[in-house]
Amino acid sequence: MNSFGQPDSAWAARIAVALAATAMAGVPLLIAPGLTLEYETTPKLVLLLVCTAGILLCYRAWWPGAVALFDTRRGRLFAGILAAQFLSLLAATAFSSQPALSLAGSSWRRYGLVTQLTLALFSLTVAGLAAAHAESPRKILLAIAGSSGVIAIYALAQSAGFDPLLPRASYTITYWLGDLARGPGTLGHAVYLGGFLAAAIPVTAGLAAEAKGIARLTLWGIAALCLVATVLSGSRSALLALVAAAAVSLPAIRRIRWRIVRSGAAIGAAGAVALLLFLSLHSGSSLRLHVDRWRQDFYGGTRLRLWRDSLALVAAYPIAGSGPETFGNEFRRRQSAELSRAYPDYVQESPHNFLLEGAIAQGCFFLAIAAGIIYLAMAGRAASNKGAAAGLRASMVATLVSLLFLPVTISGGLMLYGILGLLVAVTAGAGVQRRTTFPGLVKPAACGLAALLLAALLLAAAIAYLRKDMAYAGIDAAVKAHRFAEMAQAYRTAADAWFPAPGEDLWASRQFAAIARELDPQTAAQAWTLAAEAAAMAERTSEDQADAAFQSALVAIATNRAEQAGVKLRLAIEQAPTWYKSHLLLAQLLHFTGHDAEAKNEAKAALDFAGARRPGVEQALRELGL
C-alpha cells in the first residue's frame, strides 16, 4: 500500500480491469423492475457512475498508460476530442435554455452533462488501462461478448412469448397491420437492442476467430444468437449497421483462414435455422408484420420530416447549442404543421440522429468532435486491420451507423466511448511504451487527489439518482395498493431532492389526479394539491413542458379554476403551437365561459392540426355546437 492507501499497481490493475469489464457488460444488461420507476435507465446510470468512480480511484493502473498514450499522434487526437467534448458540454449546459435539465438529463434517458462527462472519463481510463496492460482489452471484450449472449437469449425468449421480468404488453405495439411484439431485451426498446447487438457481434466474431476449441464454438454460438435476436428486433438501422461493419471487416476477413470462416458460418447458420424454426410458432406473425411494416413505412416513419424540421434548431443555436436534452421542448415550439398532422399524438423527444442531436445541443462545433471520432474509428495502420483492432473498428462503425437513426442512450454512449478508448489504445502502435509506473513529471499526489474528488462527485450523483427514482417507484407501489398517504410521502421525498431536478413529476401528477377521484372530499383536496404541485414542477424542469402545462390545465379544470386553466392552456399552445389537444381543450373551455368567438378560432386550429384525429375532434366540437 502507498501513502494514500492505494493498492499496489498490480492489484489496482486487476480491480480497474474488473470494473471496466463490469461496466461494459453490466450497463447494457442491468434492469431493476420494482426497485426504480425508470428501471431500464437509472440502474444502468448508477452502475456506470460507480464503476467509473472505482476506476478513477485505481489511478495507478490507468494514468501511466494514458500519459504514454498521449505521446502518440492518435492518443493526442483522442485526448483533444475528449477535452473538446468536455468544454463544449460545459458551455452548452451553462447557456442552456433549461440548465437543470441539461445537467441531470431527462428522466427517461438521463443523457445530460453528468452522464456524458462520465462517459468521457470512462473512455479515457479504459484507454489508459489498455495502453498500460496488454491483456486488458481481451478481458473487457470477453465480458461484452458474454453480456450480449445473455441479452440475446432473453430477447429470443421474449420473442417466443416467455418473459419473467416484463409484461408483454409493455413492448407490444398495435399497428394497422396487427399487434406487433418487439422484445427490447434489457435495453428498453427493440431498436436499442438491435443497435447494441449489432455492435457486439463484430467483437464476438473477432474473439471467435482467434479462439480455439470449445471457446471458439461458444463464441460463434453467441454471435449466431445475437444475429437472430437482431433480425427479430425488427430494427432496420441495426441490419444496416451490420452491413457496414461487415464491409469494414473485409481486410480482416481475408487474413482469416477459410476453414475457420466455414466452420463459424456453419455453426451460425445451423443455430440461426434452429432458432428461427423454434420461434416461428410465436414470432412468425411478428416477422411477417416487420416485413409488411418496412414495406408500408419504407422511409422510416417520422425521420425525414423530423430531420428537416430539426435543421431550424441548428440554425437557432449555432454556437453553444440549446443544451443537452432540451430538444423535446425546443422542437415542439418549431414543429411544422405537416409533421403534427402526420403524427398528431407523437412527441418527438430526439431527432434520432446523433449528429443532429449533438449539433442542436452543443452547437455546430460538435460536428468537428464527431468528425474526429469518425476519423479515429476509420483511420489506422495496416496492422490495425487484424486481431482485436479489426473487431473494435467494426464495432465502432456499427455503433456510429446505428446512432444515425437512434437517440443516444446510456448503453449506446457507453459502446461508442468505451470501444473508442479501446480502439485508440490498441491501434496507437509501437509509439506507446507500456508502463506500470508514473512518468517522472507526473505528481502521484495531485493525480490521486483529483481522482478522489471526481470519484466522490460521481458516487454522490449515483446515490442521488437512485434515491429519487426509488421514491417514484414508491409512489407506483402505493398507487397499486391504493394508499394515498404513502404516495404523498414518497412524492415529498422525490420533490425535496434538488438533484436531479428533472424527474417523473408529470407522471406523478397524473397518478394523484387519478386517485383523487376515488377519495373522500378532504383527502381528495390534498391529492389535487399534490397533482397541481407535481405538474408545476414538471413545467419548470421536464423535457415535455407542453404536456406539463396541459396537465396543469386539467387539474385546474377539475378543481373549478377556469381562469387558471385558460392561462395554462395558452402556455401549452405557446410551447407546442401545432398540438391539436391544447387548442381543442381551450376551445371547449372558452365555449363554456361564454367566449364563443375566440372558441371558434381555437376549434379551427384544433381541426387544422388534428390529422388522423380529425373525426374525433369534429365529434367533440359538434357536441358543443362549434
C-alpha positions as CSV (number, residue, x, y, z in Angstrom):
1,M,0.0,0.0,0.0
2,N,1.2,3.5,-0.8
3,S,0.9,6.6,1.4
4,F,-2.7,7.3,0.1
5,G,-4.0,3.8,0.9
6,Q,-3.9,2.9,-2.8
7,P,-3.3,-0.7,-3.7
8,D,-0.1,-1.5,-5.5
9,S,-0.2,-1.2,-9.3
10,A,-0.8,-5.0,-9.9
11,W,-3.9,-5.1,-7.7
12,A,-5.0,-1.7,-8.9
13,A,-4.9,-3.0,-12.5
14,R,-6.9,-6.1,-11.6
15,I,-9.6,-4.1,-9.9
16,A,-9.7,-1.4,-12.6
17,V,-10.0,-4.0,-15.4
18,A,-12.7,-5.9,-13.5
19,L,-14.6,-2.6,-13.1
20,A,-14.2,-1.7,-16.7
21,A,-15.5,-5.1,-17.8
22,T,-18.4,-4.9,-15.3
23,A,-19.4,-1.5,-16.8
24,M,-19.2,-2.6,-20.4
25,A,-21.0,-5.8,-19.8
26,G,-23.3,-4.8,-16.9
27,V,-24.7,-1.5,-18.1
28,P,-26.5,-2.9,-21.2
29,L,-27.6,-6.0,-19.1
30,L,-28.8,-4.4,-15.9
31,I,-32.5,-3.7,-15.3
32,A,-34.3,-3.5,-12.0
33,P,-38.1,-3.7,-12.3
34,G,-39.8,-2.8,-9.0
35,L,-36.7,-1.1,-7.5
36,T,-36.8,2.0,-9.6
37,L,-39.6,3.5,-11.8
38,E,-37.2,4.0,-14.7
39,Y,-35.9,0.5,-14.3
40,E,-34.2,0.4,-17.7
41,T,-32.3,3.7,-17.2
42,T,-31.5,4.5,-13.6
43,P,-29.8,1.2,-12.7
44,K,-27.6,1.5,-15.8
45,L,-26.5,5.0,-14.9
46,V,-25.8,4.2,-11.3
47,L,-23.6,1.2,-12.4
48,L,-21.7,3.4,-14.9
49,L,-21.1,6.1,-12.2
50,V,-20.0,3.6,-9.6
51,C,-17.7,1.7,-11.9
52,T,-16.1,4.9,-13.3
53,A,-15.6,6.2,-9.8
54,G,-13.8,3.0,-8.8
55,I,-11.6,3.0,-11.9
56,L,-10.6,6.7,-11.1
57,L,-9.5,5.6,-7.7
58,C,-7.3,3.0,-9.2
59,Y,-5.3,5.8,-11.0
60,R,-2.0,3.9,-10.6
61,A,-3.4,1.4,-13.1
62,W,-4.5,3.6,-15.9
63,W,-2.8,7.0,-15.6
64,P,0.7,5.9,-16.7
65,G,-0.9,4.3,-19.8
66,A,-2.9,7.4,-20.5
67,V,0.2,9.6,-20.3
68,A,2.2,7.2,-22.6
69,L,-0.7,7.0,-25.0
70,F,-0.7,10.8,-25.3
71,D,2.8,10.6,-26.6
72,T,1.3,9.2,-29.9
73,R,-0.5,11.2,-32.6
74,R,-3.7,9.1,-32.2
75,G,-3.5,9.5,-28.5
76,R,-3.2,13.3,-28.7
77,L,-6.1,13.5,-31.1
78,F,-8.2,11.3,-28.8
79,A,-7.3,13.5,-25.8
80,G,-8.2,16.6,-27.8
81,I,-11.6,15.1,-28.7
82,L,-12.4,14.3,-25.1
83,A,-11.2,17.8,-24.0
84,A,-13.3,19.5,-26.7
85,Q,-16.3,17.4,-25.7
86,F,-15.8,18.4,-22.1
87,L,-15.6,22.1,-22.8
88,S,-18.4,22.0,-25.3
89,L,-20.7,20.3,-22.9
90,L,-19.9,22.7,-20.1
91,A,-20.6,25.7,-22.4
92,A,-23.8,24.1,-23.7
93,T,-25.1,23.4,-20.2
94,A,-24.1,26.9,-18.9
95,F,-26.0,28.6,-21.7
96,S,-28.8,26.0,-21.9
97,S,-32.4,27.1,-22.1
98,Q,-33.0,24.6,-19.2
99,P,-29.8,24.3,-17.2
100,A,-31.2,21.8,-14.7
101,L,-32.4,19.5,-17.4
102,S,-29.1,19.7,-19.3
103,L,-27.2,19.0,-16.1
104,A,-29.0,15.9,-14.9
105,G,-30.7,14.7,-18.1
106,S,-34.3,13.8,-18.7
107,S,-36.0,11.1,-16.6
108,W,-36.4,8.7,-19.5
109,R,-32.9,8.9,-20.8
110,R,-30.6,10.6,-18.3
111,Y,-28.1,11.7,-21.0
112,G,-27.2,15.1,-19.6
113,L,-23.9,16.7,-18.7
114,V,-23.3,14.3,-15.8
115,T,-23.7,11.2,-17.9
116,Q,-21.8,12.4,-20.9
117,L,-18.8,13.6,-18.9
118,T,-18.8,10.3,-17.1
119,L,-18.6,8.5,-20.4
120,A,-15.7,10.7,-21.4
121,L,-13.9,9.9,-18.2
122,F,-14.6,6.2,-18.7
123,S,-13.3,6.3,-22.2
124,L,-10.1,8.0,-21.0
125,T,-9.5,5.5,-18.2
126,V,-10.2,2.5,-20.4
127,A,-7.8,3.7,-23.0
128,G,-5.2,4.2,-20.3
129,L,-5.8,0.6,-19.0
130,A,-5.5,-0.8,-22.4
131,A,-2.3,1.1,-23.1
132,A,-0.6,0.1,-19.8
133,H,-1.9,-3.5,-19.6
134,A,-1.9,-5.5,-22.9
135,E,-4.2,-8.2,-21.6
136,S,-7.0,-5.9,-20.5
137,P,-8.7,-5.3,-23.9
138,R,-9.4,-9.0,-24.4
139,K,-10.9,-9.4,-20.9
140,I,-13.2,-6.4,-21.5
141,L,-14.2,-7.7,-24.9
142,L,-15.0,-11.2,-23.5
143,A,-17.2,-9.5,-20.9
144,I,-19.1,-7.7,-23.7
145,A,-19.5,-10.9,-25.7
146,G,-20.9,-12.8,-22.6
147,S,-23.3,-10.0,-21.8
148,S,-24.5,-9.8,-25.4
149,G,-25.2,-13.6,-25.3
150,V,-27.3,-13.3,-22.2
151,I,-29.2,-10.3,-23.6
152,A,-29.8,-12.1,-26.9
153,I,-31.2,-15.2,-25.1
154,Y,-33.5,-13.0,-23.1
155,A,-34.7,-11.2,-26.3
156,L,-35.3,-14.5,-28.0
157,A,-37.3,-15.7,-25.0
158,Q,-39.4,-12.5,-25.3
159,S,-40.0,-13.3,-29.0
160,A,-41.1,-16.8,-28.0
161,G,-43.7,-15.4,-25.6
162,F,-41.7,-16.0,-22.4
163,D,-40.7,-13.1,-20.2
164,P,-40.3,-13.5,-16.4
165,L,-39.4,-9.8,-15.9
166,L,-41.5,-7.5,-18.1
167,P,-45.2,-7.6,-19.1
168,R,-45.5,-8.4,-22.8
169,A,-48.0,-5.6,-23.2
170,S,-45.2,-3.1,-22.4
171,Y,-43.5,-3.9,-25.8
172,T,-46.4,-4.9,-27.9
173,I,-47.5,-2.2,-30.4
174,T,-50.8,-2.1,-32.3
175,Y,-50.2,-1.2,-35.9
176,W,-52.7,-1.0,-38.7
177,L,-51.4,-4.4,-39.7
178,G,-51.9,-6.0,-36.3
179,D,-50.3,-6.4,-32.9
180,L,-46.5,-6.4,-33.1
181,A,-44.4,-7.6,-30.2
182,R,-40.9,-6.2,-30.3
183,G,-38.9,-7.6,-27.5
184,P,-36.5,-5.0,-26.0
185,G,-34.3,-7.4,-24.1
186,T,-32.8,-5.3,-21.3
187,L,-32.2,-2.2,-23.5
188,G,-35.6,-0.5,-23.1
189,H,-36.7,-0.7,-26.8
190,A,-36.2,-3.1,-29.7
191,V,-34.2,-0.5,-31.7
192,Y,-31.7,0.0,-28.8
193,L,-31.4,-3.8,-28.5
194,G,-30.6,-4.1,-32.2
195,G,-28.1,-1.3,-32.1
196,F,-26.3,-2.9,-29.1
197,L,-26.2,-6.4,-30.6
198,A,-25.0,-5.0,-34.0
199,A,-22.0,-3.5,-32.2
200,A,-21.4,-6.6,-30.1
201,I,-21.5,-9.1,-33.0
202,P,-18.2,-7.9,-34.6
203,V,-16.5,-8.0,-31.2
204,T,-17.7,-11.6,-30.5
205,A,-16.8,-12.7,-34.1
206,G,-13.3,-11.3,-33.7
207,L,-12.8,-13.1,-30.5
208,A,-14.1,-16.3,-32.0
209,A,-11.7,-16.1,-35.0
210,E,-8.8,-16.0,-32.6
211,A,-10.1,-18.6,-30.1
212,K,-9.7,-22.4,-30.2
213,G,-11.7,-25.5,-29.2
214,I,-14.7,-25.1,-27.1
215,A,-14.1,-21.3,-26.7
216,R,-14.4,-20.8,-30.4
217,L,-17.6,-22.8,-30.6
218,T,-19.1,-20.9,-27.7
219,L,-18.2,-17.5,-29.2
220,W,-19.6,-18.4,-32.6
221,G,-22.7,-19.6,-31.0
222,I,-23.1,-16.3,-29.1
223,A,-22.6,-14.4,-32.4
224,A,-25.3,-16.6,-34.0
225,L,-27.7,-15.9,-31.1
226,C,-27.1,-12.2,-31.4
227,L,-27.7,-12.2,-35.1
228,V,-31.1,-13.9,-34.8
229,A,-32.1,-11.6,-32.0
230,T,-31.0,-8.6,-34.1
231,V,-33.2,-9.8,-37.0
232,L,-36.2,-10.4,-34.7
233,S,-35.8,-6.9,-33.2
234,G,-37.1,-5.5,-36.5
235,S,-34.5,-2.7,-36.4
236,R,-33.5,-1.7,-39.9
237,S,-30.8,0.5,-38.6
238,A,-29.2,-2.5,-36.8
239,L,-29.2,-4.5,-40.0
240,L,-27.6,-1.6,-41.9
241,A,-25.1,-1.3,-39.1
242,L,-24.1,-5.0,-39.6
243,V,-23.7,-4.5,-43.3
244,A,-21.4,-1.5,-42.7
245,A,-19.4,-3.5,-40.1
246,A,-19.0,-6.4,-42.5
247,A,-17.8,-4.0,-45.2
248,V,-15.2,-2.5,-42.9
249,S,-14.1,-6.0,-41.8
250,L,-13.3,-7.2,-45.3
251,P,-9.5,-6.7,-44.9
252,A,-9.5,-8.7,-41.7
253,I,-11.7,-11.5,-43.2
254,R,-9.1,-12.0,-45.9
255,R,-6.5,-12.8,-43.3
256,I,-8.6,-15.4,-41.5
257,R,-8.2,-19.0,-42.6
258,W,-11.2,-20.1,-44.6
259,R,-11.5,-23.2,-42.6
260,I,-12.3,-21.0,-39.6
261,V,-14.8,-18.9,-41.6
262,R,-16.6,-22.0,-42.9
263,S,-16.8,-23.7,-39.5
264,G,-18.1,-20.5,-37.9
265,A,-20.6,-19.9,-40.7
266,A,-21.9,-23.4,-40.5
267,I,-22.3,-23.2,-36.7
268,G,-24.0,-19.8,-37.0
269,A,-26.3,-20.9,-39.9
270,A,-27.3,-24.1,-38.1
271,G,-28.1,-22.2,-34.9
272,A,-30.0,-19.5,-36.7
273,V,-32.1,-22.0,-38.6
274,A,-32.9,-24.0,-35.5
275,L,-33.8,-20.9,-33.5
276,L,-36.0,-19.5,-36.3
277,L,-37.8,-22.8,-36.6
278,F,-38.4,-22.9,-32.9
279,L,-39.5,-19.3,-32.7
280,S,-41.8,-19.4,-35.8
281,L,-44.8,-20.6,-33.7
282,H,-44.7,-17.5,-31.7
283,S,-42.8,-14.9,-33.7
284,G,-43.6,-15.8,-37.3
285,S,-46.5,-13.4,-37.4
286,S,-44.3,-10.7,-35.9
287,L,-41.6,-11.4,-38.5
288,R,-44.2,-11.0,-41.3
289,L,-45.5,-7.8,-39.6
290,H,-42.0,-6.4,-39.5
291,V,-41.6,-7.0,-43.3
292,D,-45.0,-5.6,-44.0
293,R,-44.3,-2.6,-41.8
294,W,-41.0,-2.0,-43.7
295,R,-42.8,-2.0,-47.0
296,Q,-45.5,0.3,-45.8
297,D,-43.0,2.6,-44.0
298,F,-40.1,2.5,-46.4
299,Y,-38.7,5.9,-45.5
300,G,-38.6,5.3,-41.7
301,G,-41.7,6.9,-40.4
302,T,-41.2,10.4,-39.0
303,R,-37.5,10.6,-39.6
304,L,-37.2,12.5,-42.8
305,R,-39.7,15.2,-41.7
306,L,-38.1,15.2,-38.3
307,W,-34.7,15.8,-39.6
308,R,-35.9,18.5,-41.9
309,D,-37.7,20.4,-39.1
310,S,-34.7,19.9,-36.8
311,L,-32.4,21.9,-39.0
312,A,-34.2,25.0,-37.8
313,L,-32.8,24.3,-34.3
314,V,-29.3,24.0,-35.6
315,A,-29.7,27.5,-37.2
316,A,-31.3,28.9,-34.0
317,Y,-28.4,27.7,-31.7
318,P,-25.3,27.6,-33.9
319,I,-22.6,28.3,-31.3
320,A,-23.3,26.9,-27.8
321,G,-26.4,24.9,-28.7
322,S,-29.6,24.8,-26.8
323,G,-28.2,22.4,-24.2
324,P,-28.2,18.6,-23.7
325,E,-31.6,17.0,-23.5
326,T,-33.5,20.2,-24.4
327,F,-34.5,19.0,-27.9
328,G,-38.0,18.0,-27.0
329,N,-39.1,21.3,-25.7
330,E,-37.2,23.4,-28.3
331,F,-38.5,21.3,-31.2
332,R,-42.2,21.4,-30.2
333,R,-42.1,25.2,-30.4
334,R,-41.0,25.0,-34.0
335,Q,-42.5,21.7,-35.2
336,S,-44.2,22.0,-38.6
337,A,-47.9,21.7,-39.1
338,E,-47.2,19.0,-41.6
339,L,-45.4,16.8,-39.1
340,S,-48.1,17.5,-36.5
341,R,-50.8,16.4,-38.8
342,A,-49.0,13.3,-39.8
343,Y,-48.3,12.2,-36.2
344,P,-50.7,14.2,-34.0
345,D,-50.2,12.2,-30.8
346,Y,-46.5,11.6,-31.1
347,V,-44.0,13.6,-29.0
348,Q,-40.6,13.9,-30.7
349,E,-38.1,13.6,-27.8
350,S,-35.0,13.3,-30.0
351,P,-34.0,13.9,-33.7
352,H,-33.0,10.2,-33.9
353,N,-29.6,11.2,-35.3
354,F,-26.6,11.7,-33.1
355,L,-25.0,14.3,-35.4
356,L,-28.2,16.4,-35.5
357,E,-28.7,16.0,-31.8
358,G,-25.2,16.9,-30.9
359,A,-25.2,20.0,-33.2
360,I,-28.5,21.1,-31.7
361,A,-27.4,20.5,-28.1
362,Q,-23.8,21.7,-28.3
363,G,-23.7,23.9,-31.4
364,C,-22.0,23.2,-34.8
365,F,-18.7,22.7,-33.0
366,F,-20.0,19.2,-32.1
367,L,-19.7,18.2,-35.8
368,A,-15.9,18.7,-35.6
369,I,-15.9,16.5,-32.5
370,A,-17.9,13.8,-34.3
371,A,-15.6,14.1,-37.3
372,G,-12.6,13.4,-35.0
373,I,-14.4,10.3,-33.6
374,I,-15.2,9.0,-37.1
375,Y,-11.6,9.6,-38.1
376,L,-10.2,7.6,-35.2
377,A,-12.7,4.8,-35.9
378,M,-11.7,4.5,-39.6
379,A,-8.0,5.6,-39.9
380,G,-5.1,3.5,-38.8
381,R,-2.1,1.4,-39.8
382,A,-2.5,-1.7,-41.9
383,A,-1.7,-3.7,-38.7
384,S,-5.0,-2.4,-37.2
385,N,-7.0,-4.4,-39.8
386,K,-6.5,-7.7,-37.9
387,G,-7.0,-9.1,-34.5
388,A,-8.8,-7.2,-31.8
389,A,-8.4,-3.9,-33.6
390,A,-10.5,-5.2,-36.6
391,G,-13.3,-6.3,-34.3
392,L,-13.2,-3.0,-32.4
393,R,-13.2,-0.9,-35.6
394,A,-16.2,-2.9,-37.0
395,S,-18.0,-2.4,-33.7
396,M,-17.3,1.3,-33.8
397,V,-18.7,1.6,-37.3
398,A,-21.8,-0.4,-36.4
399,T,-22.4,1.9,-33.4
400,L,-21.9,5.0,-35.5
401,V,-24.3,3.8,-38.2
402,S,-26.9,2.8,-35.7
403,L,-26.8,6.2,-34.0
404,L,-27.6,7.9,-37.3
405,F,-31.1,6.6,-36.7
406,L,-31.5,6.4,-32.9
407,P,-31.4,8.6,-29.8
408,V,-28.1,8.1,-27.9
409,T,-28.9,6.2,-24.7
410,I,-26.5,5.4,-21.8
411,S,-25.8,2.0,-23.3
412,G,-25.3,3.4,-26.8
413,G,-23.0,6.1,-25.4
414,L,-21.0,3.5,-23.5
415,M,-20.5,1.4,-26.6
416,L,-19.4,4.5,-28.5
417,Y,-16.9,5.9,-26.0
418,G,-15.8,2.7,-24.4
419,I,-15.0,1.0,-27.7
420,L,-13.4,4.2,-28.9
421,G,-11.0,4.2,-25.9
422,L,-10.0,0.5,-26.5
423,L,-9.6,1.1,-30.3
424,V,-7.3,4.1,-29.8
425,A,-5.1,2.2,-27.4
426,V,-4.9,-1.0,-29.5
427,T,-4.2,0.9,-32.8
428,A,-1.8,3.5,-31.4
429,G,1.0,1.2,-32.4
430,A,4.6,0.9,-31.3
431,G,4.6,4.6,-30.2
432,V,3.0,3.5,-26.9
433,Q,5.6,2.5,-24.3
434,R,3.6,0.3,-21.9
435,R,4.2,1.4,-18.3
436,T,3.2,0.3,-14.9
437,T,4.8,3.3,-13.0
438,F,4.2,7.0,-13.2
439,P,6.3,9.1,-15.6
440,G,8.7,11.4,-13.8
441,L,6.9,14.6,-14.4
442,V,3.6,13.4,-13.1
443,K,2.9,14.0,-9.4
444,P,1.1,11.0,-8.0
445,A,-0.3,13.0,-5.1
446,A,-2.0,15.5,-7.5
447,C,-3.4,12.7,-9.6
448,G,-4.7,10.9,-6.6
449,L,-6.4,14.0,-5.2
450,A,-8.1,14.8,-8.5
451,A,-9.2,11.2,-8.9
452,L,-10.6,11.2,-5.3
453,L,-12.6,14.4,-5.9
454,L,-14.0,13.2,-9.2
455,A,-14.9,9.8,-7.7
456,A,-16.7,11.4,-4.8
457,L,-18.8,13.5,-7.1
458,L,-19.7,10.5,-9.2
459,L,-20.7,8.4,-6.2
460,A,-22.8,11.3,-4.8
461,A,-24.5,11.6,-8.2
462,A,-25.2,7.9,-8.3
463,I,-26.8,8.0,-4.8
464,A,-28.9,11.0,-5.7
465,Y,-30.2,9.4,-9.0
466,L,-31.0,6.2,-7.3
467,R,-32.7,7.8,-4.3
468,K,-35.0,9.9,-6.4
469,D,-36.1,7.2,-8.8
470,M,-36.7,4.8,-5.9
471,A,-39.0,7.4,-4.4
472,Y,-41.0,7.4,-7.7
473,A,-41.1,3.6,-7.5
474,G,-42.5,4.0,-4.0
475,I,-45.3,6.2,-5.5
476,D,-46.1,3.4,-8.0
477,A,-46.2,0.7,-5.3
478,A,-48.5,2.9,-3.2
479,V,-50.8,3.6,-6.2
480,K,-51.2,-0.1,-6.8
481,A,-52.0,-0.6,-3.1
482,H,-54.4,2.4,-3.1
483,R,-52.5,4.0,-0.2
484,F,-52.6,7.8,-0.6
485,A,-50.6,8.6,2.5
486,E,-47.7,6.6,1.2
487,M,-48.0,8.2,-2.2
488,A,-47.8,11.6,-0.7
489,Q,-44.8,10.7,1.5
490,A,-42.9,9.1,-1.4
491,Y,-43.5,12.1,-3.6
492,R,-42.3,14.5,-0.9
493,T,-39.0,12.5,-0.8
494,A,-38.7,12.9,-4.6
495,A,-39.7,16.6,-4.7
496,D,-37.3,17.6,-1.9
497,A,-34.3,16.3,-3.8
498,W,-32.6,19.3,-5.5
499,F,-30.6,16.9,-7.7
500,P,-31.6,15.6,-10.2
501,A,-34.2,18.2,-10.7
502,P,-36.0,16.6,-13.6
503,G,-38.0,13.6,-12.6
504,E,-41.3,11.8,-13.2
505,D,-43.3,14.7,-11.9
506,L,-45.7,14.7,-14.9
507,W,-46.4,11.0,-14.3
508,A,-46.8,11.6,-10.6
509,S,-49.3,14.4,-11.2
510,R,-51.5,12.1,-13.3
511,Q,-51.3,9.5,-10.6
512,F,-52.5,12.0,-7.9
513,A,-55.3,13.2,-10.2
514,A,-56.5,9.7,-10.9
515,I,-56.6,8.7,-7.2
516,A,-58.2,11.9,-6.2
517,R,-61.4,10.8,-7.9
518,E,-61.6,7.8,-5.5
519,L,-61.0,9.6,-2.2
520,D,-63.2,11.4,0.3
521,P,-63.5,15.1,-0.3
522,Q,-60.9,16.2,2.3
523,T,-58.3,13.7,1.2
524,A,-59.1,14.4,-2.4
525,A,-58.3,18.0,-1.9
526,Q,-54.8,17.0,-0.7
527,A,-54.4,14.8,-3.8
528,W,-55.4,17.6,-6.1
529,T,-53.0,20.0,-4.4
530,L,-50.2,17.4,-5.0
531,A,-51.3,16.9,-8.5
532,A,-51.0,20.7,-9.2
533,E,-47.6,20.8,-7.4
534,A,-46.2,18.0,-9.4
535,A,-47.5,19.4,-12.7
536,A,-45.9,22.8,-11.9
537,M,-42.6,21.1,-11.1
538,A,-42.8,19.3,-14.5
539,E,-43.4,22.7,-16.2
540,R,-40.1,24.0,-14.8
541,T,-37.8,21.0,-15.2
542,S,-39.2,18.4,-17.6
543,E,-38.4,17.6,-21.2
544,D,-42.1,17.9,-22.0
545,Q,-43.2,21.3,-20.8
546,A,-46.2,21.5,-23.2
547,D,-47.7,18.3,-21.7
548,A,-47.0,19.5,-18.2
549,A,-48.8,22.8,-18.8
550,F,-51.7,20.8,-20.3
551,Q,-51.8,18.6,-17.2
552,S,-51.8,21.8,-15.0
553,A,-54.8,23.0,-17.0
554,L,-56.7,19.7,-16.5
555,V,-56.0,19.9,-12.7
556,A,-57.3,23.5,-12.7
557,I,-60.5,22.5,-14.5
558,A,-61.0,19.6,-12.1
559,T,-60.7,22.0,-9.2
560,N,-63.0,24.7,-10.7
561,R,-60.3,27.2,-11.6
562,A,-61.3,28.1,-15.1
563,E,-59.2,31.3,-15.4
564,Q,-56.0,29.4,-14.3
565,A,-56.8,26.6,-16.8
566,G,-57.0,29.2,-19.6
567,V,-53.6,30.6,-18.6
568,K,-52.1,27.1,-18.7
569,L,-53.7,26.1,-22.0
570,R,-52.3,29.3,-23.6
571,L,-48.9,28.4,-22.2
572,A,-49.2,24.9,-23.6
573,I,-50.1,26.4,-27.0
574,E,-47.1,28.7,-26.9
575,Q,-44.8,25.7,-26.2
576,A,-46.4,23.5,-28.8
577,P,-48.3,25.7,-31.3
578,T,-49.3,22.8,-33.6
579,W,-50.5,20.4,-31.0
580,Y,-54.3,19.9,-31.5
581,K,-55.2,18.9,-28.0
582,S,-54.4,22.2,-26.4
583,H,-56.4,24.1,-29.0
584,L,-59.4,21.7,-28.6
585,L,-59.5,21.9,-24.8
586,L,-59.1,25.7,-24.9
587,A,-62.0,25.9,-27.4
588,Q,-64.2,23.8,-25.0
589,L,-63.2,26.0,-22.1
590,L,-63.8,29.2,-23.9
591,H,-67.2,28.0,-25.0
592,F,-68.3,27.1,-21.5
593,T,-67.1,30.5,-20.2
594,G,-69.1,32.4,-22.9
595,H,-66.3,33.4,-25.3
596,D,-67.6,31.7,-28.4
597,A,-65.8,33.9,-31.0
598,E,-62.4,33.0,-29.6
599,A,-63.6,29.4,-29.1
600,K,-64.3,29.1,-32.8
601,N,-60.8,30.3,-33.7
602,E,-59.3,27.6,-31.4
603,A,-61.7,25.0,-32.8
604,K,-60.4,25.8,-36.3
605,A,-56.8,25.4,-35.2
606,A,-57.6,22.1,-33.5
607,L,-59.2,20.8,-36.7
608,D,-56.2,22.1,-38.8
609,F,-53.6,20.2,-36.7
610,A,-55.6,17.1,-35.8
611,G,-54.6,15.0,-38.8
612,A,-55.9,11.4,-38.3
613,R,-57.6,12.5,-35.1
614,R,-59.8,14.9,-37.0
615,P,-63.0,12.8,-36.9
616,G,-62.8,12.7,-33.1
617,V,-62.2,16.4,-32.9
618,E,-65.1,17.1,-35.2
619,Q,-67.4,14.9,-33.0
620,A,-66.3,16.8,-29.8
621,L,-66.9,20.2,-31.5
622,R,-70.3,19.1,-32.8
623,E,-71.4,18.2,-29.3
624,L,-70.6,21.8,-28.3
625,G,-72.3,23.3,-31.3
626,L,-69.0,24.8,-32.6
